[in-house]
Amino acid sequence: MPEQNTSKGQTEEYLTRKEVCQMLKIAYSTLYEYTKAGKLKKFGLGRRVYYKRSQIEEALIEI
C-alpha cells in the first residue's frame, strides 16, 4: 500500500481496489458503480488504481 505524507505530518494511506472491496464487503462491479456515481474518488499511479482510506471511511457514513 503506497503512503504519502500530508502537510499536517500525518501519513495518508492508499488502498487497492481489492482492499477496498474486502473492506466494504462489495464486488468489483459495485466499487466501479460507486466510483462512476462519484461516491468514491480513485487515484491513478501509473496503471494502478488506488483509493484514499480516509475518503473510504467518510463515504461509509454517507452510504
N, C-alpha and C positions, 0 to 999 in steps of 0.2 A: 504494500500500500504506500503510495507516494505521500509525503507530508511536506507542507510548506509553512514557513514562518510567517505569521501575520504581524502587523505593525504593533500590536499590543504585547508581543513577546510570546504569544501562545502559538501552538502548532495546529494547523488545520489538517485534518485527516481526510483523505480521498478514498472512496470505495469503488471497487469494480462493479460492473453490472451484476455479476454473480453474487457478490457480497451483499448488494442492496436487495436482491431477490430473496436471499436467505434471511436477511434482517427483517424484511417486511412480510416474509412468507407469501410471496406472489410469484407468478410465472413471468418469464421474459416478455411475453406479449403484453401483460398488464403493465410492466415497467415501461415498455415502449409507448403504450397509450397514455400513461401518466406524463411522460416526457413530452409527447406530442401535444397534449392538452395544456402544457405549461405548468403542471403541478410540481414537476421536478425539473431542475436545470442540469444538463450534462456539460461536462468539460472534456475537451479532447486534448490528448497529449500524443502526438504522432497518430498512429492508427488506433490507439486505445481510447476508451471512453471511461470517464470517472464521474463520480457524484460526490459532493461535499457531505460529510457526515452531519455537520450542523444543519444543512438545508434539509436533509432527510428527516432529522429529528423535528424540525419546525413543521415540515409537511405532515408528519404523523398527527400533529394536533389538528390540522385542517381536514385531513382525510378521515 
